[in-house]
Amino acid sequence: MKPTTLTIGKIVGTHGIKGEVKIVSLTDFPARFRAGLSVFISPPLPNNAKLEIERVRIGSKNILIKFKEIDDCALAETLRGSYLQVSTKEAQSLPKNTYWEHEIIGLEVITIDDEIIGRVTDILRTGSNDVYVVTSEKGELLIPAIKEIVKKIDLKNGCMLIEPMQGLLE
């Protein structure tokens, strides 16, 4: 089942006495943090209420956000450790052949020789390229997310076609 929300940030602290929070961005699109944006908080607030961003200040390490509904430091402190989420309908458009993490996790991995390897269960961020963690009968396999190995991602059919280099699946 595909998620209905995307996580875009984590509240790591408060700032000042008027209810601002410090956010660590978990998105490649920090410009998405803007006044007027409604976000869900996870774990959810009572009644799964949305909060509306009143203002944003982007710093070198954190993003400072003031929510319209939060006016004091004590209330803002209760949000520490929570995640900010937006509806998948509000997701940014991605460049061609680029995918959201939730689209990749769960794909069945098949070799170009039609051998079923397993399913993608996690994605590791290594800096140079992502690595797909594939759970198989042999245990966990690490598949580099590079075009020399990953030949096709077929979201419609829920699979990823790979051409493994020698020793990759051992």
Number of C-alpha atoms within 10 A of each C-alpha: 5 9 9 10 17 22 18 21 21 23 23 16 20 24 15 9 11 16 20 27 26 23 26 19 20 14 14 9 11 14 9 14 23 15 15 13 16 20 22 21 22 15 12 14 13 8 6 11 12 18 19 19 19 17 16 17 13 15 10 5 10 17 20 21 24 23 23 16 14 18 14 14 17 13 15 23 17 11 21 16 14 19 23 26 19 20 14 13 9 11 14 12 9 9 7 6 7 9 13 12 11 15 14 21 18 20 21 21 24 20 16 15 9 10 11 14 19 21 23 23 16 17 19 14 10 9 7 9 11 15 18 21 19 24 19 16 9 11 8 16 20 17 22 20 17 13 10 11 16 19 16 15 20 14 12 6 9 15 20 21 22 24 16 17 10 7 6 12 13 6
